[in-house]
Each structure stands twice: as C-alpha cells, then as structure tokens.
Amino acid sequence: MDQQKVTATLLQLGLDKKEAEIYITTLKSSSLSTTQLSKATNIPKTTIYRYIEALIQKGILDKVVGPRGMLVKAKEPQNLDLLLSEKLGNVKMAEHLFPQVVGFLDTLRTNKKHKTEVRYFEGKTGIKQLLWNTLRAESKDPVVGYGCKTWNDYVGRSFAEKVRFEYIRRGINNKEIQNDKILGKKFTDVQQYITSNYRLRTIPRSKMKINYNTIIYDEFFSFYSMHQDEVFGIEIQNAEIARSQRQIFELLWEIAEEAIVQR
C-alpha cells in the first residue's frame, strides 16, 4: 500500500493532514525533538506543539525524555485500533439516532407540502445520488421503471451493489421493463436481490423503444440518461405525475413478457 492511501485512511480515522504527516514522520525515527520534527514536516515550531498534543490525546504519540530534553515518539501502529473502534462506535450511535434526527429536522421544514420540485443531477456522482434517493421510498408498492442499461453502467458495480443490498435491508422491491429478453451478463452477485427483490419483464422495441432509464416511486418520477460523455438525470417531485406514470407502467407491465435474469 502506498503512503497516499495510508494518509487517506488516517484522515478517515479522524486525523487531519498535518497530524497524519507528523505521525508518519515520527514512525520513521526512533524519536525526534520538536525542532527536528518541525524541520522534517515544514510545520512551524510555534504551531507544531498543538498538533503533538492532539496526537497524544488520540493515543498514538508519546513524549519521552531524552539526553537533550523532551522528544516525541510514535506509539505502535496497533494503537490506531482505538481510533477505529471510536469511529465505529460513533457510526453505530449515528445509525441508531439517525431516524430520530431526520424526523426532528423534518419538523423544522417550513415548506413540507410542497409545490412541484424539479432537481437536476449531473455526472456519475449525480446519478449515485439519484439512485440513493430511491431508498427513501415509503410506500409498500415497488419502485418501478424502464431500463436500457444497468445501474452498473451508470455508477459502477461497487456502488450499484451497495444500493441492491440496501433494497434488501429496507425491504424495497423493484420492477423493471427492458427491451432485452436476457439481462446481458451476470450483473450482480447479490443473489437475494434477484430472487426476492427484483422482477424483470421485456417489451419488443417495435412496441416501445427504451432509450433511457426511469424510476417511479411514491411522489417521485425520475429519468436518467447516458449519451456519449454526457450523463445526467432529472427528478420530478409531483404526486399526480408519479401516479400517472405508474399507471402507464402497470399497463405496459401487463403486456410485457417475463424475462430471464442471469444468476
């Protein structure tokens, strides 16, 4: 693993860039004076004391007495376990409190019932957000829509698999209509999603040519497209539009044919 990835991991554990640089620098030496550490990292001596104290508080740096005064020494890297456990604990706590926090924040909104809203999503990051938004589906009705490409094509397989896992965890079902009778190559390793949460039917191109993806759930109607280098999506929040689009989908679903999904 290169140092850049190590630094990125240290940042995720709660260190800032200068703290990560100090910690890595001290690991490379048995011990350093503050003057030596300041020179090695180009961090002014007037401010490096603050970073040292922060790293001591985090349990990964020590002060030791040397023949010429106070020195700084890195603790064993295994001490990072404490930072990791604290981070995981915070995440668990946040996960536990998240529904309550969202509920409380929702009560603060002044425009809950709402005019029609249209949101634009651009690029891979935008489509990730658009797909993640479907996880807020509250109705017992499945999320439905049309597809010409898989989620993998838009956001990458790794993120798409996360969304599929969340569909399973949250009990959300998905019905999709495509033109192809077999869903190409094996598009997911999340087998439970295929067996329990996802149904696919097809309709001939002569009856309906599907050139972009759509999603319909609750009061949302979304569509997203990939054309050459342009990737974008539109999300419309309007209960009547979503209801009408779902009715059209269900009519087409009745005449569509059950399709094979490779496992």
C-alpha positions as CSV (number, residue, x, y, z in Angstrom):
1,M,0.0,0.0,0.0
2,D,1.4,3.4,-0.9
3,Q,1.7,6.3,1.5
4,Q,-1.1,8.3,-0.2
5,K,-3.6,5.5,0.7
6,V,-2.3,5.3,4.2
7,T,-2.7,9.0,4.7
8,A,-6.3,8.8,3.3
9,T,-7.1,6.1,5.9
10,L,-5.6,8.2,8.7
11,L,-7.8,11.1,7.6
12,Q,-10.8,8.8,7.8
13,L,-9.8,7.8,11.4
14,G,-10.0,11.5,12.4
15,L,-6.5,12.9,11.8
16,D,-6.1,16.0,9.7
17,K,-3.4,16.2,7.0
18,K,-0.7,17.8,9.3
19,E,-1.4,15.3,12.1
20,A,-1.1,12.4,9.6
21,E,2.2,13.8,8.3
22,I,3.6,14.2,11.8
23,Y,2.6,10.7,12.8
24,I,4.1,9.1,9.7
25,T,7.3,11.2,10.1
26,T,7.7,10.1,13.8
27,L,7.2,6.4,12.8
28,K,10.3,6.7,10.6
29,S,12.5,7.7,13.5
30,S,13.0,6.3,17.0
31,S,12.3,9.7,18.4
32,L,12.6,13.4,17.4
33,S,12.8,16.7,19.0
34,T,10.2,19.3,18.2
35,T,12.8,21.2,16.3
36,Q,13.7,18.2,14.2
37,L,10.0,17.4,13.6
38,S,9.3,20.9,12.6
39,K,12.1,20.9,10.0
40,A,11.1,17.4,8.7
41,T,7.5,18.4,8.2
42,N,7.9,22.1,7.4
43,I,5.3,22.9,10.1
44,P,6.3,26.0,12.1
45,K,7.6,25.2,15.6
46,T,5.1,27.7,17.0
47,T,2.2,25.5,15.9
48,I,3.6,22.0,15.9
49,Y,3.1,21.8,19.7
50,R,-0.6,21.9,19.2
51,Y,-0.6,19.0,16.7
52,I,1.7,17.0,19.0
53,E,-0.7,17.5,21.9
54,A,-3.7,16.5,19.7
55,L,-1.9,13.2,18.7
56,I,-1.0,12.5,22.3
57,Q,-4.7,12.9,23.2
58,K,-5.6,10.5,20.4
59,G,-3.2,7.9,21.9
60,I,-0.8,7.5,19.0
61,L,2.1,9.8,20.1
62,D,4.2,10.0,23.2
63,K,6.6,12.4,24.8
64,V,9.8,10.9,26.1
65,V,12.7,12.4,28.0
66,G,16.0,12.3,26.0
67,P,19.5,13.3,27.0
68,R,18.9,16.8,25.5
69,G,15.3,17.3,26.6
70,M,11.8,16.3,25.6
71,L,11.4,14.1,22.5
72,V,8.4,12.9,20.5
73,K,7.9,9.2,19.7
74,A,5.2,7.4,17.8
75,K,3.4,4.6,19.6
76,E,2.9,1.2,17.9
77,P,0.6,1.4,14.9
78,Q,-1.7,-1.1,16.6
79,N,-2.8,1.8,18.8
80,L,-4.8,3.0,15.8
81,D,-7.3,0.3,16.8
82,L,-8.6,2.6,19.4
83,L,-9.3,5.4,16.9
84,L,-11.0,2.8,14.6
85,S,-13.2,1.5,17.5
86,E,-14.2,5.0,18.4
87,K,-15.1,5.8,14.8
88,L,-17.2,2.6,14.5
89,G,-18.8,3.4,17.8
90,N,-19.7,6.9,16.6
91,V,-21.1,5.4,13.4
92,K,-23.2,2.9,15.3
93,M,-24.6,5.7,17.5
94,A,-25.3,7.9,14.5
95,E,-27.1,5.0,12.8
96,H,-29.2,4.4,15.9
97,L,-30.1,8.1,16.2
98,F,-30.4,8.9,12.5
99,P,-34.1,8.2,12.1
100,Q,-34.9,10.4,15.1
101,V,-32.6,13.2,13.9
102,V,-34.2,13.1,10.4
103,G,-37.6,13.1,11.9
104,F,-36.8,16.1,14.1
105,L,-35.2,18.0,11.3
106,D,-38.2,17.3,9.1
107,T,-40.5,19.0,11.6
108,L,-38.4,22.2,11.1
109,R,-39.1,22.4,7.4
110,T,-41.4,25.3,6.5
111,N,-42.4,24.0,3.1
112,K,-43.2,20.4,3.7
113,K,-46.2,20.4,1.4
114,H,-44.8,21.4,-1.5
115,K,-45.0,22.7,-4.8
116,T,-43.7,20.7,-7.7
117,E,-39.9,20.5,-7.5
118,V,-37.5,19.5,-10.3
119,R,-33.9,18.6,-9.5
120,Y,-31.1,18.1,-11.9
121,F,-28.3,15.6,-11.4
122,E,-25.1,15.6,-13.4
123,G,-22.4,13.0,-14.0
124,K,-21.7,9.8,-12.2
125,T,-21.9,11.4,-8.7
126,G,-25.3,12.9,-9.6
127,I,-26.7,9.6,-10.7
128,K,-25.4,8.0,-7.5
129,Q,-27.4,10.5,-5.5
130,L,-30.5,10.0,-7.7
131,L,-30.4,6.2,-7.2
132,W,-29.7,6.6,-3.5
133,N,-32.8,8.7,-3.2
134,T,-34.9,5.7,-4.2
135,L,-34.1,4.2,-0.8
136,R,-36.4,6.8,0.8
137,A,-39.4,5.0,-0.8
138,E,-42.0,4.7,1.9
139,S,-44.9,3.0,0.0
140,K,-45.3,-0.7,0.0
141,D,-45.6,-0.5,-3.7
142,P,-42.4,-1.5,-5.6
143,V,-40.1,1.0,-7.2
144,V,-40.8,0.7,-10.9
145,G,-39.3,1.9,-14.1
146,Y,-37.8,1.3,-17.5
147,G,-34.2,0.4,-18.3
148,C,-31.9,0.4,-21.2
149,K,-28.7,0.0,-19.1
150,T,-28.0,-1.4,-15.7
151,W,-27.1,0.6,-12.6
152,N,-23.5,-0.8,-13.1
153,D,-23.2,1.1,-16.3
154,Y,-24.0,4.5,-14.7
155,V,-22.4,4.3,-11.3
156,G,-20.1,1.3,-11.3
157,R,-20.7,-2.2,-10.0
158,S,-19.5,-1.5,-6.4
159,F,-21.9,1.3,-5.7
160,A,-24.7,-0.5,-7.5
161,E,-24.2,-3.5,-5.3
162,K,-24.5,-1.2,-2.2
163,V,-27.9,0.0,-3.5
164,R,-29.0,-3.6,-4.0
165,F,-28.0,-4.5,-0.5
166,E,-30.0,-1.6,0.8
167,Y,-33.0,-2.6,-1.2
168,I,-32.9,-6.0,0.6
169,R,-32.2,-4.5,4.0
170,R,-35.1,-2.0,3.7
171,G,-37.5,-4.4,2.1
172,I,-37.8,-2.4,-1.1
173,N,-38.9,-4.3,-4.3
174,N,-38.1,-3.3,-7.8
175,K,-39.9,-4.0,-11.1
176,E,-38.3,-3.0,-14.4
177,I,-39.2,-3.3,-18.1
178,Q,-36.4,-3.6,-20.7
179,N,-36.2,-4.4,-24.4
180,D,-33.8,-7.3,-23.9
181,K,-35.1,-10.8,-23.0
182,I,-32.0,-11.7,-21.1
183,L,-30.3,-9.2,-18.8
184,G,-26.9,-9.4,-20.5
185,K,-24.0,-10.7,-18.5
186,K,-24.3,-11.6,-14.8
187,F,-24.9,-8.1,-13.5
188,T,-24.9,-8.7,-9.7
189,D,-23.5,-11.0,-7.0
190,V,-26.3,-10.1,-4.7
191,Q,-28.4,-13.2,-5.3
192,Q,-31.1,-12.4,-2.8
193,Y,-31.9,-9.2,-4.8
194,I,-32.6,-11.3,-7.9
195,T,-34.6,-14.0,-6.2
196,S,-36.6,-11.8,-3.8
197,N,-36.5,-8.1,-4.7
198,Y,-36.2,-7.7,-8.5
199,R,-38.5,-8.7,-11.3
200,L,-37.8,-8.0,-15.0
201,R,-40.2,-8.1,-18.0
202,T,-39.5,-7.2,-21.6
203,I,-41.3,-5.5,-24.3
204,P,-40.4,-5.5,-28.0
205,R,-38.7,-2.5,-29.5
206,S,-41.3,-2.5,-32.2
207,K,-43.9,-1.6,-29.5
208,M,-41.7,0.6,-27.3
209,K,-38.1,1.5,-27.7
210,I,-36.5,2.2,-24.4
211,N,-33.6,4.7,-24.8
212,Y,-33.1,5.9,-21.2
213,N,-33.8,4.7,-17.6
214,T,-36.7,5.8,-15.5
215,I,-37.7,5.4,-11.8
216,I,-41.1,5.8,-10.3
217,Y,-41.8,5.7,-6.5
218,D,-44.0,7.5,-4.0
219,E,-44.4,11.0,-5.4
220,F,-41.2,10.9,-7.5
221,F,-40.7,10.4,-11.2
222,S,-37.1,10.3,-12.3
223,F,-35.2,9.6,-15.5
224,Y,-31.6,9.5,-16.3
225,S,-29.5,9.1,-19.5
226,M,-26.0,8.4,-20.7
227,H,-25.2,9.7,-24.2
228,Q,-21.5,9.8,-25.3
229,D,-19.8,11.8,-22.5
230,E,-23.0,13.3,-21.1
231,V,-24.5,11.7,-18.0
232,F,-27.5,13.4,-16.4
233,G,-30.7,12.8,-14.5
234,I,-33.9,14.7,-13.7
235,E,-36.1,14.1,-10.6
236,I,-39.6,15.5,-10.5
237,Q,-41.4,15.5,-7.2
238,N,-45.1,15.7,-8.0
239,A,-47.7,13.1,-6.8
240,E,-50.0,13.4,-9.8
241,I,-47.2,13.0,-12.3
242,A,-45.8,10.0,-10.4
243,R,-49.3,8.4,-10.1
244,S,-50.0,8.8,-13.8
245,Q,-46.6,7.4,-14.8
246,R,-47.1,4.4,-12.5
247,Q,-50.4,3.7,-14.1
248,I,-48.8,3.7,-17.6
249,F,-46.1,1.5,-16.3
250,E,-48.5,-1.1,-14.9
251,L,-50.5,-1.2,-18.2
252,L,-47.2,-1.9,-20.0
253,W,-46.2,-4.5,-17.4
254,E,-49.4,-6.5,-18.1
255,I,-48.5,-6.9,-21.8
256,A,-44.7,-7.4,-21.2
257,E,-43.1,-10.8,-21.0
258,E,-41.4,-12.3,-18.0
259,A,-37.6,-12.3,-18.7
260,I,-34.6,-14.4,-17.8
261,V,-32.2,-12.8,-15.3
262,Q,-28.8,-14.5,-15.2
263,R,-27.6,-15.6,-11.8
